[in-house]
Amino acid sequence: MEYAGIGGVILLALNIWAIISIIGSGASTGSKVLWTLLVLVLPLIGFIIWLVAGPRGARGIA
């Protein structure tokens, strides 16, 4: 079975969702660029960091 392929597609979908959320956020342009680059350069780790420490993640915890 192609578990690696399915995992890759899921990660791609999550990264696209993250980038769309980053672009649509109210953060400054510089922050958007940095978050987008982090998600693109480190797909899994960048997504997890954005999910926890990103603007929406910080609000969701409080």
Distance bins in CASP14 RR format, pairs under 12 A and 6 or more apart:
PFRMAT RR
TARGET T0000
AUTHOR 0000-0000-0000
RMODE 2
METHOD distances of the structure
MODEL  1
1 7 0 0 0 0 0 1 0 0 0 0 0
2 8 0 0 0 0 1 0 0 0 0 0 0
2 9 0 0 0 0 1 0 0 0 0 0 0
3 9 0 0 0 0 0 1 0 0 0 0 0
3 10 0 0 0 0 0 1 0 0 0 0 0
4 10 0 0 0 0 0 1 0 0 0 0 0
4 11 0 0 0 0 0 1 0 0 0 0 0
5 11 0 0 0 0 1 0 0 0 0 0 0
5 12 0 0 0 0 1 0 0 0 0 0 0
6 12 0 0 0 0 0 1 0 0 0 0 0
6 13 0 0 0 0 0 1 0 0 0 0 0
7 13 0 0 0 0 1 0 0 0 0 0 0
7 14 0 0 0 0 1 0 0 0 0 0 0
7 15 0 0 0 0 0 1 0 0 0 0 0
7 43 0 0 0 0 0 1 0 0 0 0 0
7 44 0 0 0 0 0 1 0 0 0 0 0
8 14 0 0 0 0 1 0 0 0 0 0 0
8 15 0 0 0 0 1 0 0 0 0 0 0
8 16 0 0 0 0 0 1 0 0 0 0 0
8 43 0 0 0 0 1 0 0 0 0 0 0
8 44 0 0 0 0 1 0 0 0 0 0 0
8 47 0 0 0 0 0 1 0 0 0 0 0
9 15 0 0 0 0 0 1 0 0 0 0 0
9 16 0 0 0 0 0 1 0 0 0 0 0
10 16 0 0 0 0 0 1 0 0 0 0 0
10 17 0 0 0 0 0 1 0 0 0 0 0
10 43 0 0 0 0 0 1 0 0 0 0 0
10 44 0 0 0 0 0 1 0 0 0 0 0
10 47 0 0 0 0 0 1 0 0 0 0 0
11 17 0 0 0 0 0 1 0 0 0 0 0
11 18 0 0 0 0 0 1 0 0 0 0 0
11 39 0 0 0 0 0 1 0 0 0 0 0
11 42 0 0 0 0 0 1 0 0 0 0 0
11 43 1 0 1 0 0 0 0 0 0 0 0
11 44 1 0 0 1 0 0 0 0 0 0 0
11 45 0 0 0 0 0 1 0 0 0 0 0
11 46 0 0 0 0 0 1 0 0 0 0 0
11 47 1 0 0 1 0 0 0 0 0 0 0
11 48 0 0 0 0 0 1 0 0 0 0 0
12 18 0 0 0 0 0 1 0 0 0 0 0
12 19 0 0 0 0 0 1 0 0 0 0 0
12 39 0 0 0 0 0 1 0 0 0 0 0
12 40 0 0 0 0 0 1 0 0 0 0 0
12 43 0 0 0 0 1 0 0 0 0 0 0
12 44 0 0 0 0 0 1 0 0 0 0 0
12 47 0 0 0 0 0 1 0 0 0 0 0
13 19 0 0 0 0 0 1 0 0 0 0 0
13 20 0 0 0 0 0 1 0 0 0 0 0
13 43 0 0 0 0 0 1 0 0 0 0 0
13 47 0 0 0 0 0 1 0 0 0 0 0
14 20 0 0 0 0 0 1 0 0 0 0 0
14 21 0 0 0 0 0 1 0 0 0 0 0
14 39 0 0 0 0 1 0 0 0 0 0 0
14 43 0 0 0 0 1 0 0 0 0 0 0
14 44 0 0 0 0 1 0 0 0 0 0 0
14 46 0 0 0 0 0 1 0 0 0 0 0
14 47 1 0 1 0 0 0 0 0 0 0 0
14 48 0 0 0 0 1 0 0 0 0 0 0
14 50 0 0 0 0 1 0 0 0 0 0 0
14 51 0 0 0 0 1 0 0 0 0 0 0
15 21 0 0 0 0 0 1 0 0 0 0 0
15 22 0 0 0 0 0 1 0 0 0 0 0
15 35 0 0 0 0 0 1 0 0 0 0 0
15 36 0 0 0 0 1 0 0 0 0 0 0
15 38 0 0 0 0 0 1 0 0 0 0 0
15 39 1 0 1 0 0 0 0 0 0 0 0
15 40 1 0 0 1 0 0 0 0 0 0 0
15 41 0 0 0 0 0 1 0 0 0 0 0
15 42 0 0 0 0 0 1 0 0 0 0 0
15 43 1 0 1 0 0 0 0 0 0 0 0
15 44 0 0 0 0 1 0 0 0 0 0 0
15 45 0 0 0 0 0 1 0 0 0 0 0
15 46 0 0 0 0 1 0 0 0 0 0 0
15 47 1 0 1 0 0 0 0 0 0 0 0
15 48 0 0 0 0 0 1 0 0 0 0 0
15 50 0 0 0 0 1 0 0 0 0 0 0
15 51 0 0 0 0 0 1 0 0 0 0 0
16 22 0 0 0 0 0 1 0 0 0 0 0
16 23 0 0 0 0 0 1 0 0 0 0 0
16 36 0 0 0 0 0 1 0 0 0 0 0
16 39 0 0 0 0 1 0 0 0 0 0 0
16 40 0 0 0 0 0 1 0 0 0 0 0
16 43 0 0 0 0 0 1 0 0 0 0 0
16 47 0 0 0 0 0 1 0 0 0 0 0
17 23 0 0 0 0 0 1 0 0 0 0 0
17 24 0 0 0 0 0 1 0 0 0 0 0
17 39 0 0 0 0 0 1 0 0 0 0 0
17 47 0 0 0 0 1 0 0 0 0 0 0
17 50 0 0 0 0 0 1 0 0 0 0 0
17 51 0 0 0 0 0 1 0 0 0 0 0
17 56 0 0 0 0 0 1 0 0 0 0 0
18 24 0 0 0 0 0 1 0 0 0 0 0
18 25 0 0 0 0 0 1 0 0 0 0 0
18 32 0 0 0 0 0 1 0 0 0 0 0
18 35 0 0 0 0 1 0 0 0 0 0 0
18 36 0 0 0 0 1 0 0 0 0 0 0
18 38 0 0 0 0 1 0 0 0 0 0 0
18 39 1 0 1 0 0 0 0 0 0 0 0
18 40 0 0 0 0 1 0 0 0 0 0 0
18 42 0 0 0 0 0 1 0 0 0 0 0
18 43 0 0 0 0 1 0 0 0 0 0 0
18 44 0 0 0 0 0 1 0 0 0 0 0
18 46 0 0 0 0 1 0 0 0 0 0 0
18 47 1 0 1 0 0 0 0 0 0 0 0
18 48 0 0 0 0 1 0 0 0 0 0 0
18 49 0 0 0 0 0 1 0 0 0 0 0
18 50 1 0 1 0 0 0 0 0 0 0 0
18 51 1 0 0 1 0 0 0 0 0 0 0
18 52 0 0 0 0 0 1 0 0 0 0 0
18 54 0 0 0 0 1 0 0 0 0 0 0
18 55 0 0 0 0 0 1 0 0 0 0 0
18 56 0 0 0 0 1 0 0 0 0 0 0
18 57 0 0 0 0 0 1 0 0 0 0 0
19 25 0 0 0 0 0 1 0 0 0 0 0
19 32 0 0 0 0 1 0 0 0 0 0 0
19 33 0 0 0 0 0 1 0 0 0 0 0
19 35 0 0 0 0 1 0 0 0 0 0 0
19 36 1 0 1 0 0 0 0 0 0 0 0
19 37 0 0 0 0 0 1 0 0 0 0 0
19 38 0 0 0 0 0 1 0 0 0 0 0
19 39 1 0 1 0 0 0 0 0 0 0 0
19 40 1 0 0 1 0 0 0 0 0 0 0
19 43 0 0 0 0 0 1 0 0 0 0 0
19 46 0 0 0 0 0 1 0 0 0 0 0
19 47 0 0 0 0 1 0 0 0 0 0 0
19 50 0 0 0 0 1 0 0 0 0 0 0
20 32 0 0 0 0 0 1 0 0 0 0 0
20 35 0 0 0 0 0 1 0 0 0 0 0
20 36 0 0 0 0 0 1 0 0 0 0 0
20 39 0 0 0 0 0 1 0 0 0 0 0
20 50 0 0 0 0 0 1 0 0 0 0 0
21 27 0 0 0 0 0 1 0 0 0 0 0
21 32 0 0 0 0 0 1 0 0 0 0 0
21 35 0 0 0 0 1 0 0 0 0 0 0
21 36 0 0 0 0 0 1 0 0 0 0 0
21 39 0 0 0 0 1 0 0 0 0 0 0
21 47 0 0 0 0 0 1 0 0 0 0 0
21 50 0 0 0 0 1 0 0 0 0 0 0
21 51 0 0 0 0 1 0 0 0 0 0 0
21 54 0 0 0 0 1 0 0 0 0 0 0
21 55 0 0 0 0 1 0 0 0 0 0 0
21 56 1 0 0 1 0 0 0 0 0 0 0
21 57 0 0 0 0 0 1 0 0 0 0 0
22 28 0 0 0 0 0 1 0 0 0 0 0
22 29 0 0 0 0 0 1 0 0 0 0 0
22 30 0 0 0 0 0 1 0 0 0 0 0
22 31 0 0 0 0 1 0 0 0 0 0 0
22 32 1 0 1 0 0 0 0 0 0 0 0
22 33 0 0 0 0 1 0 0 0 0 0 0
22 34 0 0 0 0 1 0 0 0 0 0 0
22 35 1 0 1 0 0 0 0 0 0 0 0
22 36 1 0 1 0 0 0 0 0 0 0 0
22 37 0 0 0 0 0 1 0 0 0 0 0
22 38 0 0 0 0 1 0 0 0 0 0 0
22 39 1 0 0 1 0 0 0 0 0 0 0
22 40 0 0 0 0 0 1 0 0 0 0 0
22 46 0 0 0 0 0 1 0 0 0 0 0
22 47 0 0 0 0 0 1 0 0 0 0 0
22 50 1 0 0 1 0 0 0 0 0 0 0
22 51 0 0 0 0 0 1 0 0 0 0 0
22 54 0 0 0 0 1 0 0 0 0 0 0
22 55 0 0 0 0 1 0 0 0 0 0 0
22 56 0 0 0 0 1 0 0 0 0 0 0
22 57 0 0 0 0 0 1 0 0 0 0 0
23 29 0 0 0 0 0 1 0 0 0 0 0
23 30 0 0 0 0 0 1 0 0 0 0 0
23 31 0 0 0 0 0 1 0 0 0 0 0
23 32 1 0 0 1 0 0 0 0 0 0 0
23 33 0 0 0 0 0 1 0 0 0 0 0
23 35 0 0 0 0 1 0 0 0 0 0 0
23 36 1 0 0 1 0 0 0 0 0 0 0
23 39 0 0 0 0 0 1 0 0 0 0 0
24 31 0 0 0 0 0 1 0 0 0 0 0
24 32 0 0 0 0 1 0 0 0 0 0 0
24 35 0 0 0 0 0 1 0 0 0 0 0
24 36 0 0 0 0 0 1 0 0 0 0 0
24 55 0 0 0 0 0 1 0 0 0 0 0
24 56 0 0 0 0 0 1 0 0 0 0 0
25 31 0 0 0 0 1 0 0 0 0 0 0
25 32 1 0 0 1 0 0 0 0 0 0 0
25 35 0 0 0 0 1 0 0 0 0 0 0
25 36 0 0 0 0 0 1 0 0 0 0 0
25 50 0 0 0 0 0 1 0 0 0 0 0
25 54 0 0 0 0 1 0 0 0 0 0 0
25 55 1 0 1 0 0 0 0 0 0 0 0
25 56 1 0 0 1 0 0 0 0 0 0 0
25 57 0 0 0 0 0 1 0 0 0 0 0
25 58 0 0 0 0 0 1 0 0 0 0 0
25 59 0 0 0 0 0 1 0 0 0 0 0
26 32 0 0 0 0 1 0 0 0 0 0 0
26 35 0 0 0 0 0 1 0 0 0 0 0
26 54 0 0 0 0 0 1 0 0 0 0 0
26 55 1 0 0 1 0 0 0 0 0 0 0
26 56 0 0 0 0 0 1 0 0 0 0 0
26 59 0 0 0 0 0 1 0 0 0 0 0
27 33 0 0 0 0 1 0 0 0 0 0 0
27 34 0 0 0 0 1 0 0 0 0 0 0
27 35 1 0 0 1 0 0 0 0 0 0 0
27 36 0 0 0 0 0 1 0 0 0 0 0
27 50 0 0 0 0 0 1 0 0 0 0 0
27 54 0 0 0 0 1 0 0 0 0 0 0
27 55 1 0 1 0 0 0 0 0 0 0 0
27 56 0 0 0 0 1 0 0 0 0 0 0
27 58 0 0 0 0 0 1 0 0 0 0 0
27 59 0 0 0 0 0 1 0 0 0 0 0
28 34 0 0 0 0 1 0 0 0 0 0 0
28 35 0 0 0 0 0 1 0 0 0 0 0
28 55 0 0 0 0 0 1 0 0 0 0 0
29 35 0 0 0 0 0 1 0 0 0 0 0
29 36 0 0 0 0 0 1 0 0 0 0 0
30 36 0 0 0 0 1 0 0 0 0 0 0
30 37 0 0 0 0 1 0 0 0 0 0 0
30 38 0 0 0 0 0 1 0 0 0 0 0
31 37 0 0 0 0 0 1 0 0 0 0 0
31 38 0 0 0 0 0 1 0 0 0 0 0
31 50 0 0 0 0 0 1 0 0 0 0 0
31 53 0 0 0 0 0 1 0 0 0 0 0
31 54 0 0 0 0 1 0 0 0 0 0 0
31 55 1 0 0 1 0 0 0 0 0 0 0
32 38 0 0 0 0 0 1 0 0 0 0 0
32 39 0 0 0 0 0 1 0 0 0 0 0
32 50 0 0 0 0 0 1 0 0 0 0 0
32 54 0 0 0 0 0 1 0 0 0 0 0
32 55 0 0 0 0 1 0 0 0 0 0 0
33 39 0 0 0 0 0 1 0 0 0 0 0
33 40 0 0 0 0 0 1 0 0 0 0 0
34 40 0 0 0 0 0 1 0 0 0 0 0
34 41 0 0 0 0 0 1 0 0 0 0 0
34 46 0 0 0 0 0 1 0 0 0 0 0
34 49 0 0 0 0 0 1 0 0 0 0 0
34 50 0 0 0 0 0 1 0 0 0 0 0
34 53 0 0 0 0 0 1 0 0 0 0 0
34 54 0 0 0 0 0 1 0 0 0 0 0
34 55 0 0 0 0 0 1 0 0 0 0 0
35 41 0 0 0 0 0 1 0 0 0 0 0
35 42 0 0 0 0 0 1 0 0 0 0 0
35 46 0 0 0 0 1 0 0 0 0 0 0
35 47 0 0 0 0 0 1 0 0 0 0 0
35 49 0 0 0 0 1 0 0 0 0 0 0
35 50 1 0 1 0 0 0 0 0 0 0 0
35 51 0 0 0 0 0 1 0 0 0 0 0
35 53 0 0 0 0 1 0 0 0 0 0 0
35 54 1 0 0 1 0 0 0 0 0 0 0
35 55 0 0 0 0 1 0 0 0 0 0 0
35 56 0 0 0 0 0 1 0 0 0 0 0
35 57 0 0 0 0 0 1 0 0 0 0 0
36 42 0 0 0 0 0 1 0 0 0 0 0
36 43 0 0 0 0 0 1 0 0 0 0 0
36 46 0 0 0 0 0 1 0 0 0 0 0
36 47 0 0 0 0 0 1 0 0 0 0 0
36 50 0 0 0 0 1 0 0 0 0 0 0
36 54 0 0 0 0 0 1 0 0 0 0 0
37 43 0 0 0 0 0 1 0 0 0 0 0
37 46 0 0 0 0 1 0 0 0 0 0 0
37 49 0 0 0 0 0 1 0 0 0 0 0
37 50 0 0 0 0 0 1 0 0 0 0 0
38 44 0 0 0 0 0 1 0 0 0 0 0
38 45 0 0 0 0 1 0 0 0 0 0 0
38 46 1 0 1 0 0 0 0 0 0 0 0
38 47 0 0 0 0 1 0 0 0 0 0 0
38 48 0 0 0 0 0 1 0 0 0 0 0
38 49 1 0 0 1 0 0 0 0 0 0 0
38 50 1 0 0 1 0 0 0 0 0 0 0
38 51 0 0 0 0 0 1 0 0 0 0 0
38 53 0 0 0 0 1 0 0 0 0 0 0
38 54 0 0 0 0 1 0 0 0 0 0 0
39 45 0 0 0 0 1 0 0 0 0 0 0
39 46 1 0 1 0 0 0 0 0 0 0 0
39 47 1 0 1 0 0 0 0 0 0 0 0
39 48 0 0 0 0 1 0 0 0 0 0 0
39 49 0 0 0 0 1 0 0 0 0 0 0
39 50 1 0 1 0 0 0 0 0 0 0 0
39 51 0 0 0 0 1 0 0 0 0 0 0
39 54 0 0 0 0 0 1 0 0 0 0 0
40 46 0 0 0 0 1 0 0 0 0 0 0
40 47 0 0 0 0 0 1 0 0 0 0 0
40 50 0 0 0 0 0 1 0 0 0 0 0
41 47 0 0 0 0 0 1 0 0 0 0 0
41 49 0 0 0 0 0 1 0 0 0 0 0
42 48 0 0 0 0 1 0 0 0 0 0 0
42 49 1 0 0 1 0 0 0 0 0 0 0
42 50 0 0 0 0 1 0 0 0 0 0 0
43 49 0 0 0 0 0 1 0 0 0 0 0
43 50 0 0 0 0 0 1 0 0 0 0 0
44 50 0 0 0 0 0 1 0 0 0 0 0
44 51 0 0 0 0 0 1 0 0 0 0 0
45 51 0 0 0 0 0 1 0 0 0 0 0
45 52 0 0 0 0 0 1 0 0 0 0 0
45 53 0 0 0 0 0 1 0 0 0 0 0
46 52 0 0 0 0 1 0 0 0 0 0 0
46 53 0 0 0 0 1 0 0 0 0 0 0
46 54 0 0 0 0 0 1 0 0 0 0 0
47 53 0 0 0 0 0 1 0 0 0 0 0
47 54 0 0 0 0 0 1 0 0 0 0 0
48 54 0 0 0 0 0 1 0 0 0 0 0
48 57 0 0 0 0 0 1 0 0 0 0 0
49 57 0 0 0 0 0 1 0 0 0 0 0
49 58 0 0 0 0 0 1 0 0 0 0 0
50 56 0 0 0 0 1 0 0 0 0 0 0
50 57 0 0 0 0 1 0 0 0 0 0 0
50 58 0 0 0 0 0 1 0 0 0 0 0
51 57 1 0 0 1 0 0 0 0 0 0 0
51 58 0 0 0 0 0 1 0 0 0 0 0
51 60 0 0 0 0 0 1 0 0 0 0 0
51 61 0 0 0 0 0 1 0 0 0 0 0
52 58 0 0 0 0 1 0 0 0 0 0 0
52 60 0 0 0 0 0 1 0 0 0 0 0
52 61 0 0 0 0 1 0 0 0 0 0 0
53 59 0 0 0 0 0 1 0 0 0 0 0
53 60 0 0 0 0 0 1 0 0 0 0 0
53 61 0 0 0 0 1 0 0 0 0 0 0
54 60 0 0 0 0 1 0 0 0 0 0 0
54 61 0 0 0 0 0 1 0 0 0 0 0
55 61 0 0 0 0 0 1 0 0 0 0 0
55 62 0 0 0 0 0 1 0 0 0 0 0
56 62 0 0 0 0 0 1 0 0 0 0 0
END
